[in-house]
Amino acid sequence: MPEQHHLQNPEQLAAVLNQLLEHKVSDIYICAGQTIHVRTNGEVRPTSITAPEEAVLVAFLNQAGDTAIKGAITSAETCPEGSVDGAITCDGRRYRFNLYRALDGQTLRQTARISLRPLSDHIPAPEEIQLDLRTVQTIEAFRQGLVLVCGKTGQGKSTTLASLLQHRAATFAEHIITLEQPIEYVLRSERSVISQREVGISVSTFAYGLRAALRQNPDCILVGEIRDYETADIALRASESGHVVFGTLHTANAAQSIERLVNMFPAAEQLSAWNVLSTTLKAVICQVLVNAREGGRLAAREILLTNDGVASYIRQKDLQGVRRAIESGYSQFGMQNWQKAAELLYRQGMIDDEARKQIIAMGS
């Protein structure tokens, strides 16, 4: 790790970030005036570096990013929301950031903090991130419908989506529109036309951007996060009307993802939402990152691919039926539950017994 010192300016902070990347950190946690922490192989550890004060942190983000941050994040008057999302480019490397305020346990005052995630310039091919070719081909065969990629924050959803979309852009001649906050991976056009729009910069909200996208003649739309009724409603309507729509939810399994999406709708509209989902939902991929046997981390996934039986279960609001369909659908359809995902990775020698138990626990 870098030698011990107290950072004083944006240039010093940029230099430290470059040094930290050499140690393959996945996240960097910065609190104004305090020790910088990093995450490696899933564990958070302190460094010997003290972060600069808030004004320097804000100046660094403003110099390196597209998001203009005005005033102090620690002031409720200048930043009533209490946090700012964005992306920066530092010495050719992109990072996703969230600048926010939180209580300092020692001074009992609000302090400025940044969570930084380094983003790879390399968009992995599906096989590089353990995405089965059969799954990719099944998803690419859909000419319309909704595909959900789900999991908690930091579980590789953005990487999976970038891999799927980049493969699609190389396979088909389409117009692909993405709505992201922030843009993490910059996609290559290949055979397709790609329009990447950042919420807060290119467009005001996911819902507004999605509504506008329907007038921009897309074949495929990525909604970086389906977080409210309006976005969910437009996404379902778009997936009904000849578009392939990719979206994300912070859910742990396929059945929970379906239920979460339906619950975004008012009670009076939920029966209709179940019926629409039974025809529009094409796939749900839920994932978690676990430690790999050879070092680093890899993704384990539960995969639902909708067929007539699954559609019938959704129409009947039978989530147990959906779970049974996933459990029995590996050989014929390529579906897998968490138990199967753990079994396959363990049998291939990619994970140890501890990681296997962690994956199986996702299904409980």
C-alpha positions in Angstrom: 0.0 0.0 0.0 1.1 3.7 -0.4 3.3 5.2 2.3 1.7 7.0 5.2 0.9 10.7 4.7 -1.9 13.3 4.9 -3.2 14.3 1.5 -3.5 18.0 0.9 -4.7 18.6 -2.7 -6.6 16.9 -5.6 -3.4 15.9 -7.4 -2.1 14.0 -4.4 -5.5 12.2 -4.1 -5.4 11.2 -7.8 -1.8 9.8 -7.4 -2.9 7.7 -4.4 -5.9 6.3 -6.3 -3.5 5.1 -9.1 -1.3 3.4 -6.4 -4.3 1.7 -4.8 -5.4 0.2 -8.1 -2.1 -1.7 -8.3 -3.3 -3.6 -5.2 -6.5 -4.7 -7.0 -8.9 -2.9 -4.6 -12.6 -3.2 -5.5 -13.9 -0.2 -3.4 -12.3 2.8 -1.8 -13.9 4.6 1.2 -12.8 8.2 1.9 -13.9 10.3 4.9 -12.7 13.9 5.0 -9.7 14.2 7.4 -9.7 10.5 8.3 -8.0 7.2 7.3 -8.8 5.9 3.8 -10.1 2.4 3.7 -10.2 -0.1 0.8 -12.0 -3.4 0.1 -10.0 -6.3 -1.3 -11.5 -9.8 -1.7 -14.6 -8.7 0.0 -13.0 -7.4 3.2 -12.6 -3.7 4.2 -9.1 -2.7 5.5 -7.5 0.6 6.6 -4.6 2.2 4.6 -1.9 4.4 6.1 -3.3 7.4 4.2 -5.3 10.3 5.6 -7.9 11.9 3.3 -7.9 15.6 2.6 -10.7 18.0 3.9 -14.1 18.3 2.3 -13.3 21.2 0.0 -10.4 19.2 -1.6 -12.6 16.2 -2.1 -15.3 18.2 -3.8 -12.7 20.0 -6.0 -11.3 16.6 -7.0 -14.7 15.3 -8.1 -15.5 18.5 -9.9 -12.2 18.4 -11.8 -12.5 14.7 -12.8 -16.2 14.3 -13.4 -19.2 15.6 -15.3 -21.3 16.3 -12.3 -21.0 19.8 -10.9 -21.1 19.7 -7.1 -22.0 23.1 -5.7 -21.6 24.0 -2.0 -20.8 21.7 0.9 -22.3 18.2 1.1 -22.3 18.6 4.8 -24.8 21.4 4.6 -28.5 20.5 4.4 -29.1 23.9 2.8 -26.8 23.5 -0.2 -27.4 19.7 -0.5 -30.8 18.7 0.9 -30.6 15.2 -0.6 -27.5 14.5 1.4 -25.7 12.6 -1.4 -24.6 12.9 -5.0 -24.0 10.1 -7.5 -21.7 10.3 -10.5 -18.7 9.0 -12.3 -15.2 10.5 -12.8 -12.2 9.8 -15.0 -8.8 10.0 -13.3 -5.7 9.4 -15.4 -7.7 7.4 -18.0 -9.5 5.2 -15.4 -13.2 5.6 -14.6 -14.7 5.4 -11.2 -18.3 5.4 -9.9 -18.7 7.5 -6.9 -21.3 8.5 -4.3 -20.5 11.6 -2.2 -22.5 11.8 1.0 -22.6 13.1 4.5 -22.6 11.0 7.6 -22.1 11.5 11.4 -18.6 11.4 12.7 -18.7 9.3 15.9 -15.9 11.4 17.5 -16.9 15.0 16.7 -20.6 14.2 16.5 -20.7 16.4 13.4 -21.6 15.6 9.8 -18.6 14.8 7.6 -18.1 14.4 3.9 -17.5 10.8 2.6 -17.0 9.3 -0.8 -17.5 5.7 -1.8 -15.4 5.1 -5.0 -15.6 2.0 -7.2 -12.9 1.5 -9.9 -14.5 0.6 -13.2 -12.7 -1.6 -15.7 -12.0 -0.4 -19.2 -12.4 -4.0 -20.3 -16.0 -5.3 -20.9 -15.7 -9.0 -20.3 -17.1 -11.6 -22.7 -19.9 -13.6 -21.1 -17.7 -16.7 -20.6 -15.2 -14.6 -18.7 -17.8 -13.9 -16.0 -19.3 -17.5 -15.9 -22.3 -16.6 -18.0 -23.3 -19.8 -19.8 -23.5 -19.5 -23.6 -26.9 -21.2 -23.6 -28.3 -18.5 -21.3 -26.9 -15.7 -23.4 -28.3 -17.2 -26.6 -31.7 -17.7 -25.0 -31.8 -14.1 -23.9 -30.6 -12.8 -27.3 -33.4 -14.8 -29.0 -36.0 -12.6 -27.4 -37.3 -9.9 -29.7 -39.3 -8.2 -27.0 -39.8 -8.6 -23.3 -38.3 -7.8 -19.9 -35.0 -9.2 -18.6 -34.0 -8.5 -15.0 -30.5 -8.7 -13.5 -30.8 -8.6 -9.7 -28.7 -8.6 -6.6 -27.5 -6.4 -3.8 -25.3 -3.4 -4.4 -21.7 -4.4 -5.4 -22.6 -7.8 -6.7 -21.5 -7.2 -10.3 -24.9 -6.4 -11.9 -23.4 -3.6 -14.0 -20.6 -5.9 -15.3 -23.1 -8.6 -16.2 -25.3 -6.1 -18.1 -22.4 -4.6 -19.9 -21.3 -8.0 -21.0 -24.7 -8.9 -22.3 -25.2 -5.6 -24.1 -21.8 -5.6 -25.6 -22.3 -9.1 -26.9 -25.7 -8.1 -28.3 -24.2 -5.0 -30.0 -21.7 -7.2 -31.7 -24.3 -9.8 -32.7 -27.2 -7.6 -34.0 -27.6 -4.4 -36.0 -29.8 -2.5 -33.5 -30.3 0.8 -31.7 -29.5 0.3 -28.0 -30.4 3.0 -25.5 -29.1 2.9 -21.9 -30.3 4.9 -19.0 -27.7 4.8 -16.2 -26.8 6.6 -13.0 -23.9 6.9 -13.6 -22.5 5.4 -16.9 -20.0 2.8 -15.7 -18.9 0.9 -18.8 -18.6 2.8 -22.1 -20.0 0.4 -24.7 -18.5 0.0 -28.2 -21.0 0.3 -31.1 -19.8 -2.7 -33.1 -22.7 -3.5 -35.4 -25.2 -1.4 -33.4 -25.9 2.2 -32.7 -25.6 2.8 -28.9 -27.0 5.8 -27.1 -25.8 5.9 -23.5 -27.7 8.5 -21.3 -26.8 9.4 -17.8 -29.6 10.3 -15.4 -28.9 13.7 -13.9 -26.8 14.8 -16.9 -28.3 13.6 -20.2 -31.8 13.2 -18.7 -33.5 14.2 -15.5 -35.0 10.9 -14.3 -35.2 7.2 -15.3 -38.9 7.5 -15.9 -38.5 10.6 -18.2 -35.6 9.0 -20.0 -37.6 5.8 -20.6 -40.6 7.7 -21.8 -38.4 9.6 -24.2 -36.6 6.4 -25.4 -39.9 5.1 -26.8 -39.8 8.0 -29.3 -36.1 7.3 -30.2 -36.8 4.1 -32.1 -34.8 1.7 -30.0 -34.7 -2.1 -30.3 -33.2 -2.6 -26.8 -33.4 -0.4 -23.7 -31.4 -0.7 -20.5 -33.0 0.9 -17.4 -30.2 1.1 -14.8 -32.6 0.8 -11.9 -36.3 0.2 -11.7 -37.0 1.9 -8.5 -40.6 3.3 -8.6 -44.1 2.7 -10.0 -43.7 5.1 -12.9 -40.5 3.5 -14.2 -41.9 0.0 -13.7 -45.1 0.9 -15.5 -43.3 2.3 -18.5 -40.8 -0.5 -18.6 -43.6 -3.1 -18.7 -45.4 -1.2 -21.5 -42.1 -0.9 -23.5 -41.5 -4.6 -23.1 -45.0 -5.3 -24.4 -44.6 -3.1 -27.5 -41.7 -4.7 -29.3 -38.7 -3.7 -27.3 -36.3 -5.8 -25.2 -35.9 -4.0 -21.9 -33.2 -4.8 -19.4 -33.6 -3.6 -15.8 -32.1 -4.1 -12.3 -33.6 -4.7 -8.9 -31.9 -5.0 -5.5 -33.4 -8.5 -4.8 -31.9 -11.8 -3.8 -33.9 -14.4 -5.9 -36.2 -14.6 -8.9 -39.4 -15.1 -7.0 -38.7 -12.1 -4.8 -37.8 -10.0 -7.9 -41.2 -10.7 -9.4 -43.0 -9.9 -6.2 -41.0 -6.7 -5.7 -41.8 -5.5 -9.2 -45.6 -6.1 -8.8 -45.6 -4.4 -5.4 -44.4 -1.2 -7.0 -47.9 -0.9 -8.5 -50.9 0.5 -6.6 -53.1 -2.3 -5.1 -55.8 -1.7 -7.7 -53.3 -2.3 -10.6 -51.4 -5.3 -9.1 -53.7 -8.0 -10.7 -53.1 -6.5 -14.1 -49.3 -6.3 -13.3 -49.2 -10.1 -12.6 -51.0 -10.7 -15.9 -48.7 -8.4 -17.9 -45.6 -9.9 -16.3 -46.7 -13.4 -17.2 -46.3 -12.5 -20.9 -43.5 -9.9 -20.8 -41.0 -11.3 -18.3 -38.5 -13.4 -20.2 -35.6 -13.9 -17.7 -34.4 -13.1 -14.2 -30.7 -13.4 -13.3 -29.9 -13.0 -9.6 -26.3 -13.0 -8.6 -23.8 -12.8 -5.7 -20.0 -12.4 -5.7 -18.1 -15.0 -3.7 -14.4 -15.7 -3.2 -12.9 -17.9 -5.9 -10.6 -20.8 -5.0 -7.7 -19.3 -7.1 -8.1 -15.8 -5.6 -10.3 -12.9 -6.6 -14.1 -13.1 -6.7 -16.6 -14.6 -9.2 -20.4 -14.5 -9.7 -22.8 -17.2 -8.8 -26.3 -16.9 -10.3 -29.8 -18.1 -9.9 -31.4 -18.1 -13.4 -35.1 -18.1 -14.4 -36.0 -18.4 -18.1 -39.7 -18.0 -18.6 -41.6 -20.8 -20.4 -45.3 -21.6 -20.6 -45.2 -23.2 -17.2 -43.5 -20.3 -15.5 -45.8 -17.9 -17.2 -48.8 -19.8 -15.9 -47.4 -19.7 -12.3 -46.8 -16.0 -12.6 -50.4 -15.4 -13.8 -51.7 -17.5 -10.8 -49.4 -15.5 -8.4 -47.8 -18.9 -7.5 -44.2 -18.0 -6.5 -43.6 -21.5 -5.0 -44.5 -22.8 -8.5 -41.9 -20.5 -10.0 -39.3 -21.8 -7.5 -40.1 -25.4 -8.4 -39.8 -24.6 -12.1 -36.3 -23.2 -11.6 -35.3 -26.2 -9.6 -36.4 -28.7 -12.3 -35.6 -26.6 -15.3 -31.8 -27.1 -15.7 -31.5 -29.9 -18.2 -34.2 -28.8 -20.6 -34.1 -25.0 -20.3 -30.9 -24.0 -18.6 -32.5 -22.6 -15.4 -30.7 -23.0 -12.1 -31.4 -22.3 -8.4 -28.8 -21.3 -5.9 -28.2 -25.0 -4.9 -27.5 -25.9 -8.5 -25.3 -22.8 -9.0 -23.2 -23.8 -6.0 -23.0 -27.5 -7.2 -21.7 -26.5 -10.6 -19.1 -24.1 -9.4 -17.9 -26.5 -6.7 -17.7 -29.4 -9.1 -15.6 -27.3 -11.5 -13.2 -26.6 -8.7 -13.8 -22.8 -8.9 -15.0 -22.4 -5.3 -14.2 -23.9 -1.9 -16.7 -25.4 0.5 -17.2 -22.2 2.4 -18.2 -20.3 -0.8 -20.5 -23.2 -1.7 -22.3 -22.9 1.6 -22.6 -19.1 1.1 -24.3 -19.6 -2.3 -26.7 -22.3 -1.0 -27.7 -20.0 1.9 -29.0 -17.5 -0.7 -31.9 -19.8 -1.4 -33.0 -20.1 2.2 
